[in-house]
């Protein structure tokens, strides 16, 4: 989302962006560098690196003298916010991208979040949340609600397309026939994404719907994942599952799906649901973060951490006439085009940037 936001500003916009990664450059960082966006890398590995990281951040900020310092997630909010203040910059925007950090299973991140809550009244001028649910949860955790604003994620609609014939070719490549209905999920293997919930729901559906197939795409969703593969074996239908691991051709993967499933136990604003909707794929989502808000009346919402309810939600779409299911997917695509484009997101961020920078210019 950060990459999409930065790239949404044309050269003639008057904005100049640069990015600092606290850890490594990663795939997205390399992509931004290739697009001509300056990316600095700090190389933080553990909490022991914090003093060095703060010094490096202050040095960079004093040299570049940005009008606005925008941080993206908890660790960046804390360290980037402190460094910006030390460097003399008070135009700080924090970013809240999740809803229930505890569900992710990392205690250190939970600790950082509560530190941010304590400092939210003195470091940032604005706190941008990706979801209404994120704002509510973080306000209850102690964040200063008066500084918070919600800007939902947006999507590059032009990138979420496939050429004629690519869906068919992709499905044939991975053994899906014309009679198969493919239920898919996309996202890295992580406790918060609750892939066990997805696999168990799939197992409940397999006996009733013999033509169902399940497609899992994302980092860690491959044959080397012992835990995931054991869950799949436990369903008794391992031949129904296709694991593709991390892919760069997300639109092709989504186009191969007849139904998209979000099985997460926590989310902020689930990008992948919006991407599936933009591709015209009807969605079944757990009621986490702003997933229900995003799908609106175009999909099915079920309780989280309940594989029976997830299976029932998927079955509701499976038992629809094909034309009704396709109409629901079309309605989902229209919703994304109307409400969640990157142009709308850029306009909302522009208003925040101007409100801050005009105070000092």
Legacy VTK file of the C-alpha trace (Angstrom):
# vtk DataFile Version 3.0
C-alpha trace
ASCII
DATASET POLYDATA
POINTS 361 float
0.000 0.000 0.000
2.873 2.381 0.754
4.324 1.647 -2.668
0.971 2.260 -4.345
0.552 5.546 -2.497
3.976 6.911 -3.422
3.609 5.826 -7.035
0.184 7.451 -7.307
1.778 10.917 -7.294
2.755 12.012 -10.821
6.050 13.833 -11.367
4.195 17.109 -11.889
2.383 16.877 -8.537
5.018 18.927 -6.690
5.656 16.131 -4.193
8.998 14.428 -3.644
9.027 11.171 -1.680
11.820 9.179 -0.085
11.535 5.999 1.956
13.489 4.647 4.931
13.303 0.936 5.737
14.125 0.087 9.354
15.147 -3.490 8.477
16.040 -4.666 4.955
15.064 -3.372 1.547
12.845 -6.334 0.635
11.026 -6.961 -2.622
8.858 -3.846 -2.388
11.848 -1.662 -1.574
13.662 -2.932 -4.637
10.613 -2.193 -6.749
10.444 1.377 -5.446
14.144 1.909 -6.106
13.674 0.638 -9.648
10.880 3.212 -10.048
13.289 6.002 -9.062
12.146 6.434 -5.450
15.059 6.908 -3.008
15.138 4.094 -0.422
17.505 4.124 2.565
18.085 0.924 4.556
18.922 0.942 8.284
19.406 -2.816 8.810
17.780 -3.184 12.227
17.865 -6.780 13.512
16.812 -6.610 17.154
16.018 -4.291 20.054
19.767 -4.034 20.706
20.023 -1.998 17.498
17.630 0.734 18.688
20.284 3.330 19.689
22.095 2.922 16.365
18.813 3.076 14.451
17.735 6.286 16.179
21.067 7.953 15.430
20.871 6.877 11.778
17.299 8.130 11.441
18.099 11.505 12.993
21.091 11.892 10.682
18.987 11.142 7.589
16.140 13.433 8.630
18.467 16.344 9.422
20.098 15.927 6.026
16.918 15.583 3.943
14.771 18.067 5.960
11.360 16.703 4.887
8.233 18.830 5.233
6.322 15.814 6.590
7.557 12.603 8.221
5.096 9.779 7.691
5.611 6.480 9.480
3.797 3.307 8.524
3.604 0.673 11.305
4.212 0.331 15.055
8.015 0.140 15.157
8.349 2.863 12.539
5.808 5.008 14.406
7.803 4.755 17.619
11.357 5.062 16.295
10.594 7.305 13.331
8.434 9.575 15.460
11.111 9.948 18.142
13.813 10.585 15.542
11.695 13.191 13.764
11.109 15.086 17.004
14.811 14.991 17.873
15.687 16.231 14.387
13.340 19.194 14.835
10.417 18.039 12.694
6.980 18.006 14.331
4.925 17.352 11.183
4.602 13.664 11.973
1.930 11.292 10.693
1.708 7.878 12.287
0.213 4.862 10.506
-2.034 2.217 12.070
-2.415 -0.720 9.693
-3.887 -3.492 11.837
-6.752 -4.133 14.237
-5.794 -6.800 16.782
-2.031 -6.968 17.125
-2.320 -9.617 19.852
-3.716 -12.099 17.321
-0.436 -11.937 15.418
1.329 -13.686 18.280
4.310 -11.308 18.678
4.569 -9.942 22.220
7.288 -7.438 21.383
5.029 -5.769 18.824
2.223 -5.584 21.392
4.625 -3.841 23.777
5.613 -1.335 21.087
1.938 -0.642 20.380
1.283 0.252 24.012
4.345 2.512 24.060
2.908 4.249 21.018
-0.419 4.656 22.800
1.350 6.434 25.664
3.211 8.741 23.274
0.339 9.355 20.853
-0.547 12.668 22.519
2.933 14.146 22.195
4.644 12.761 19.064
2.291 12.641 16.055
0.072 15.440 14.818
-2.058 12.979 12.903
-2.605 9.226 13.128
-3.891 7.676 9.904
-5.778 4.402 10.360
-6.410 2.073 7.450
-9.746 0.964 8.896
-12.574 2.208 11.071
-12.167 -0.918 13.186
-8.476 -0.094 13.683
-9.398 3.357 14.962
-11.887 1.971 17.475
-9.510 -0.696 18.779
-6.556 1.668 19.139
-8.636 4.368 20.801
-9.640 1.772 23.411
-5.949 0.857 23.786
-5.119 4.466 24.714
-4.336 6.178 21.415
-5.413 9.821 21.167
-8.641 9.588 19.210
-8.656 13.337 18.463
-5.577 12.913 16.278
-6.907 9.894 14.392
-8.364 9.874 10.884
-9.384 6.923 8.706
-8.109 6.638 5.136
-9.038 3.244 3.640
-6.603 1.573 1.279
-6.963 1.998 -2.452
-6.232 -0.113 -5.494
-4.546 0.354 -8.849
-7.479 -0.798 -10.910
-5.504 -0.892 -14.161
-3.105 -3.454 -12.669
-5.876 -5.820 -11.591
-6.701 -7.273 -14.974
-5.780 -10.312 -17.023
-5.665 -10.855 -20.764
-8.306 -12.983 -22.486
-7.468 -16.648 -22.074
-5.105 -16.208 -19.090
-7.661 -17.500 -16.572
-8.215 -20.670 -18.603
-4.497 -21.206 -19.195
-3.687 -20.737 -15.503
-6.394 -23.158 -14.390
-5.297 -25.785 -16.897
-1.680 -25.408 -15.793
-2.593 -26.390 -12.236
-5.059 -29.138 -13.058
-8.389 -27.358 -12.658
-11.040 -28.577 -15.093
-14.033 -26.644 -16.407
-16.309 -28.415 -13.912
-14.133 -27.513 -10.911
-15.145 -24.607 -8.681
-11.978 -23.113 -7.201
-12.038 -21.591 -3.717
-8.923 -19.514 -3.153
-7.066 -17.616 -0.504
-4.042 -15.361 -0.803
-1.687 -14.151 1.922
1.475 -15.130 3.760
1.470 -18.029 6.225
0.957 -16.277 9.539
-1.013 -16.898 12.736
-3.143 -13.816 12.068
-4.252 -15.154 8.673
-5.590 -18.372 10.255
-4.986 -20.745 7.355
-5.970 -23.623 9.626
-9.479 -22.157 9.652
-9.502 -22.132 5.844
-8.231 -25.714 5.541
-10.692 -27.053 8.113
-13.598 -25.303 6.380
-12.399 -26.780 3.092
-12.374 -30.236 4.642
-16.000 -29.813 5.743
-17.000 -28.988 2.163
-15.020 -31.658 0.310
-17.331 -34.613 0.822
-20.453 -32.643 -0.098
-18.948 -30.986 -3.190
-16.627 -33.424 -5.021
-15.756 -30.929 -7.766
-14.375 -28.322 -5.338
-10.693 -27.422 -5.470
-8.725 -25.156 -3.131
-5.943 -22.792 -4.177
-3.555 -21.314 -1.589
-1.150 -18.572 -2.653
1.355 -16.719 -0.478
4.710 -16.880 1.226
5.001 -20.137 3.172
2.021 -21.796 1.494
3.983 -24.519 -0.243
5.020 -28.153 0.039
7.827 -27.348 2.501
5.356 -26.150 5.159
5.046 -29.223 7.373
2.340 -27.783 9.642
0.127 -26.650 6.766
0.502 -29.936 4.930
-0.489 -31.881 8.032
-3.700 -29.835 8.308
-4.423 -30.660 4.677
-3.750 -34.384 5.202
-6.108 -34.321 8.192
-9.000 -33.308 5.922
-8.708 -36.646 4.110
-8.730 -34.872 0.734
-5.140 -33.710 0.100
-5.558 -34.078 -3.663
-8.073 -31.205 -3.646
-5.478 -28.603 -2.584
-2.977 -26.704 -4.735
-0.206 -24.778 -2.943
1.632 -22.188 -5.033
3.697 -20.301 -2.452
4.628 -16.671 -3.061
3.782 -15.346 -6.520
4.236 -12.096 -8.411
1.265 -12.703 -10.757
-1.493 -11.992 -8.242
-4.123 -10.978 -10.845
-3.702 -14.319 -12.647
-4.024 -16.199 -9.358
-7.185 -14.314 -8.428
-8.664 -14.756 -11.898
-8.418 -18.541 -11.471
-10.678 -18.419 -8.407
-14.465 -18.693 -8.476
-14.749 -17.600 -4.835
-12.199 -15.797 -2.675
-11.996 -16.572 1.038
-10.500 -14.454 3.832
-10.134 -16.693 6.893
-8.176 -14.265 9.117
-8.554 -13.889 12.865
-7.425 -10.252 12.605
-7.067 -7.612 9.891
-7.026 -3.881 9.482
-8.157 -3.110 5.971
-7.665 -6.363 4.006
-6.078 -5.365 0.689
-6.400 -8.817 -0.789
-10.187 -8.729 -0.451
-10.311 -5.462 -2.384
-8.032 -6.937 -5.038
-10.274 -9.983 -5.407
-13.336 -7.732 -5.627
-11.645 -5.587 -8.281
-11.143 -8.794 -10.285
-14.861 -9.569 -10.010
-14.423 -12.495 -7.604
-17.190 -12.792 -4.961
-15.829 -13.046 -1.419
-16.511 -14.827 1.842
-14.756 -13.032 4.714
-14.426 -13.360 8.452
-15.787 -10.419 10.416
-12.412 -8.839 11.203
-11.170 -5.304 10.791
-12.985 -3.537 7.974
-13.583 -6.677 5.914
-17.368 -6.430 6.343
-17.293 -2.721 5.496
-15.229 -3.408 2.387
-17.431 -6.145 0.924
-20.648 -4.355 1.849
-23.546 -6.139 0.191
-21.347 -7.872 -2.376
-20.169 -10.828 -0.286
-20.711 -13.072 2.727
-19.474 -12.220 6.245
-18.997 -14.940 8.888
-17.638 -15.063 12.460
-13.880 -15.454 12.827
-12.181 -18.625 14.126
-15.207 -20.748 13.252
-14.523 -23.176 10.424
-18.111 -24.482 10.392
-19.439 -20.948 9.873
-16.815 -20.305 7.190
-17.828 -23.500 5.372
-21.488 -22.476 5.577
-20.668 -19.047 4.141
-18.793 -20.596 1.221
-21.657 -23.050 0.670
-24.100 -20.138 0.337
-22.155 -18.941 -2.690
-21.611 -22.440 -4.056
-25.333 -23.173 -4.091
-26.215 -19.919 -5.872
-27.029 -20.171 -9.563
-23.854 -19.396 -11.520
-25.299 -16.211 -13.020
-26.205 -14.858 -9.572
-22.691 -15.571 -8.286
-21.202 -13.814 -11.307
-23.533 -10.848 -10.763
-22.293 -10.606 -7.174
-18.717 -10.518 -8.430
-19.612 -7.766 -10.894
-21.217 -5.774 -8.085
-18.033 -6.189 -6.026
-15.906 -4.871 -8.896
-18.182 -1.848 -9.303
-17.893 -1.068 -5.583
-14.091 -0.982 -5.752
-14.123 1.207 -8.870
-16.518 3.655 -7.208
-15.057 3.924 -3.696
-11.530 2.522 -3.383
-9.295 3.764 -6.191
-5.815 5.164 -5.537
-7.045 8.552 -6.791
-9.484 8.726 -3.871
-6.768 7.690 -1.425
-4.321 10.280 -2.762
-6.907 13.036 -2.353
-7.448 12.069 1.276
-3.726 11.987 2.061
-3.247 15.318 0.268
-5.651 16.979 2.673
-3.654 15.654 5.650
-0.299 16.718 4.167
-1.500 20.246 3.421
-3.080 20.663 6.837
0.265 19.878 8.496
2.735 21.592 6.160
0.802 24.851 5.980
1.324 25.316 9.715
5.070 25.739 9.185
5.334 27.115 5.639
LINES 1 362
361 0 1 2 3 4 5 6 7 8 9 10 11 12 13 14 15 16 17 18 19 20 21 22 23 24 25 26 27 28 29 30 31 32 33 34 35 36 37 38 39 40 41 42 43 44 45 46 47 48 49 50 51 52 53 54 55 56 57 58 59 60 61 62 63 64 65 66 67 68 69 70 71 72 73 74 75 76 77 78 79 80 81 82 83 84 85 86 87 88 89 90 91 92 93 94 95 96 97 98 99 100 101 102 103 104 105 106 107 108 109 110 111 112 113 114 115 116 117 118 119 120 121 122 123 124 125 126 127 128 129 130 131 132 133 134 135 136 137 138 139 140 141 142 143 144 145 146 147 148 149 150 151 152 153 154 155 156 157 158 159 160 161 162 163 164 165 166 167 168 169 170 171 172 173 174 175 176 177 178 179 180 181 182 183 184 185 186 187 188 189 190 191 192 193 194 195 196 197 198 199 200 201 202 203 204 205 206 207 208 209 210 211 212 213 214 215 216 217 218 219 220 221 222 223 224 225 226 227 228 229 230 231 232 233 234 235 236 237 238 239 240 241 242 243 244 245 246 247 248 249 250 251 252 253 254 255 256 257 258 259 260 261 262 263 264 265 266 267 268 269 270 271 272 273 274 275 276 277 278 279 280 281 282 283 284 285 286 287 288 289 290 291 292 293 294 295 296 297 298 299 300 301 302 303 304 305 306 307 308 309 310 311 312 313 314 315 316 317 318 319 320 321 322 323 324 325 326 327 328 329 330 331 332 333 334 335 336 337 338 339 340 341 342 343 344 345 346 347 348 349 350 351 352 353 354 355 356 357 358 359 360
